Amino acid sequence: MMNADNNIEQRVRTRAKRGQVKTAILQAAALAGIFTLAVAAPNTLKAIPQSTLKLIFGRSRNSRDVAVARLVKEGLLVRDRHHGIRVLRITDDGRRYLDQESRKHQLMRPGRWDKKWRITIFDIGEKHRKTRDALRRELRTAKFYRLQDSVWVYPFPCEELITLLKADLKVGKDILYIVAEELENDRWLREHFNLLFA
């Protein structure tokens, strides 16, 4: 029975990881416009968050190829040529998929709180006010609590959502995601999220 439970958990972890890699590859293609898993141009790498790159390039070449083949088959990516180099382009369906994922806000509440705060800080200037307002709307919809105009907090893991918002709003370098062990005088915040007895 123990082995069966372990196998189920392993399968769940594998599916979750596969979903993260799928999203990461699509985000890279969306941010870069065109993307190659063999040689990525330095200027495209700068636009892609490190967490996204780690998910993609932290895997074996074969594993990446399988993931890409699956995305092409699903119609979310298309293979193309650019200056004689084989590249990947995100399709309209791929963009719709990313958009759907970013708006699902599947911030699942775990059985137990790990007593860590997830803090999102952003610095988006007045020139990009519409983008800044859109980000605030998304965070509010996802039930983040606003500590200050550009500082929002949530008690559960939400890195994937933040990564999706970075890609969707094209503000990767302007948003910082922090996991804090402790937040000063946080009783009122724990009360807000119904975590007083967690």
N, C-alpha and C positions, 0 to 999 in steps of 0.2 A: 504493500500500500504506500509506503514511504517513497519507494522508487517511482511509482505511478504519479504521486503528487509532484515529485521533483521534475519528472518529465513534462508534466503539464506546465509547471512554472517556467521551465526552460523554453517550451514552445511559445508561451506568452511573451517572454523576454525576446525571443527571436523575431516574433511578429512585430513587436514594438520597435525593435532596432531596424527592421526592414522598412517600417513606415517612416522612421527618422531619416534613413538614408535616401529613401524615395523623395522626401520633402527637401532634403539638403541638395540633392542633384538638381531638382527643379529650381530651387532658389538660386543656385549657382548659375544655371542657364538663364534665369530671368534677370539676374543682376548683371551678368556679363554680356547679355545679348546673344553671343555665340560662345560656345564652351567646348574645350577638348579635355578629355581626361588624361591624355598622353602628355601634352605640353601646354600648360596654361600660361597665357601671356601675363607678364608681371603687372601690367596696368589693370587687367581684369581681376587678378588675385586681390588687389587692394580693396576692391569693392565688395569682396565676399568676406563675411564674418569668419573669424578663426574657428569658431565652434562648428560652422558649416563645413569648412575645409577639413577639419579633423574627422568629421563623420564620413566624408568621402574618401580622403586619402589615407585614413587610418585603417582601411580595409585592403585586402589583397586585390591585385589587378583582376583576377578571375571573378571575385565577388562583385567588383564594380561593373565589370562587363555584363554579368548576369542581371544586375540591377538596371543598367541602362537598356539592355535588350527588353526587359519587362516593361519599362517606360515607353519604349518605342512601340512595342506591341499594343500597349494601352492607348496609343495615340497622344501621349502627353509630351513626348519628345520626337523630333524628326532628325535623321542624319542628313548632313549637307556637306558641301565643300566650300571652303573660303580660302582663296589664294592657294589652291592646291592642297590644302590641309583638311582632313576629315574633321568636321565639327558637329556639335549638337546644337539644335535650336529648340527652344520651348515653343509649343504650339498654343493656339488659343485655348484648347481644352486643358493644357497644362497650366496656363495662367488662371483659368477658372478653378481648377483643382486647388491651386495655392490660395486663391481668394476664399474658397469655401473653407479650407483648413484654418485660415487666419481668423475667420469669423465664427468658427465653431466654438472657440474658447472652451475647449474641453479641459478645464482646469479641475480635474477630479480631486475631490477631497479624500485623502487617504484615511484609513481607519484611525490612525494616530498622528498627531502633529509632532514633527521632529524638533519643535521649539526653535526653529530658525526662521528668520524673516527674509523674504525675497524683495529686494529694493530695486526699483527701476528709476534711473536718473537720466534725463536727457537735456541737451542744450541745442535747441533749434531756434535760430534767430527769427526776428520779425519779418524778414524777407520771405521766409517759408511758413508764415503764420497758418495757412490752410492745412499744411502737413502737420504742424504742431497741434492744431485743434483736432484734427482727425485722430492723431495718436491719443490725445486725452480722451476722446470719445470712446475709442477702442478699450482703453484701460478701465474706464468707468463701466463699460458694458461687461467687462470681464470681472467686475467686482473688486478691483484694486481700490485701496484707500489713498486719497490724496493727502500727503503730509505737507507738501508745498506745491506750487504750480508745476514744477518739473521734477518732483520727487514723489513716487508712488510706491505703496507697499502691499504685499500679499503674503500670506503665511505658508503657502504650499508651492511645490516645484512648478515653475511656469517658464523655464528657459526656452522650451520649444515654441511657445506662443510669442515670446519676445523676439526670437529669431525670425518667425514668420512675419511679424510686424515690421521688423527691420527690412526684410526683403520687399514686402508689400508696399511700404511707404518710401522705400529707397533712402533710408536714413541710418544705415548700419553703423557708421562711425560716430553718430551723434547720440547713441543710446548706450548706457552702461547698465549691466545686470549684475547685482551684488547679492551674495548670500551672507547674511549677518547672523552670527551666533547669539547676539544680544542687542536689544534696543532699549535705551534708557527709559525708565518710567512707562513701560509698555502695557500696564494693566488695562488702561482705557482702550487700547488697540486690541488686546486679547478679548476684551468684552465685546467690542464691535464685531469681531469674527467668531463670537461664541466659543472662545478657547480658554475661558477662565479655569475650567477644571480639566483641561487637556494635559 
